[in-house]
Amino acid sequence: MSAFFASILLGFLSFLLLVNLFSIRIPKQLALQKRLEEIKDRNTQKKHSNIDDDEFSFLYNNFKYKIFAQRLSNLKIVDKIRNQITLSGVDMQVDTFLILSAMCVLPIAIILLLTTPKLAAISLIGFFIPYNVLKVKTSIRNSAFARQLPDTLDLLSNSLRAGHSIYSAFEVITKEMPMPVSGVFKTALDELAVGSDAKQAILSLSKTVPNNMDLKFFITAVVLQREVGGNLAKILDGLSLTIRERFKMAGQLKAQTAQARFSGFMLICVPPIIAGILFVLSPDYMEPLLNTQQGNSALLLALTLLILGVYMINKIVNIEI
């Protein structure tokens, strides 16, 4: 019992540490000022430091602590984590994310060491919890952007008809539309603010939402209109109508495949629930499933068929439009 309370206390202390980590941040103005000072004196800094110009960006944009920037900036996994953080829209540095991942492992490891030391290796699963959370937040962000895009295109089309340029219309979107769509279009304005080419600024829209085909259609339409001309407002109206019709069709398909999706849900939930009930009510009946070779083979076969059934149902109900 004392081990149980000790594990709860350690978990609570870990939670407080994580809260403090997220509450302590380098102010953006201070970070920018420090970065500009480093770039201004880069010739002097190169003589006394092994960090090159590219790593200055890592130090102030992607890392909170200098020691992590020096030791981790060359790792490939850092690029993957940084990209995932960008896609999820979370305001977090790479080293903070790694510390958070390690802290997710610690409470699980302590609990397992105090209760069942043989299963302590399972605590490594906690290291992947923050990354999976980022992937979920990325999916939510992409869905929110897809829902907001038709209204954004309508606003953009109306702004063009009112006499605004395409970039003035982008400013209207950043002021009038909510996140995440306003943040995505702000990337183009930021590219222009630092002197990038206009075409490159438009192409940068897809950096934060790379898997949205509607946004790619929009980018293609704007680039082609700049090169060959045409009525961009009318093109955007047609694209907005197409997106709305696709959402309508997706809703109809979701209603028609509801029974199959419910079957997949039952396929996932019912067998483990029944197995758990039998283990509680009749452990002697279920014991051969774990302690005999034939039982282990049957359990492995059942899990394989369960995963295969879920995969096939997902293939049936997930229809691309």
Protein Blocks (a to p, Z undefined) as FASTA:
>chain_A
ZZmmmmmmmmmmmmmmmmmmmmpccdfklmmmmmmmmmmmmmmmmmmccbdfklmmmmmm
mpcbfklmmmmmmpmklmmmmmmmmmnopacdfklmmmmmmmmmmmmmmmmmmmmmmlmm
mmmmmmmmmmmmmmmmmmmmmmmmmmmmmmmmmmmmmmmmnopafklmmmmmmmmpccfk
lmmmmmmmmmmmnopafklmmmmmmmmmmmlmklmmmmmmmmmmmmngpafklmmmmmmm
mmmmmmmmmmmmmmmmmmmmmmmmmmmmmmmmmmmmmmmmmmmlmmmmmmpmklmmmmmm
mmmmmmmmmmmmmmmmmccZZ
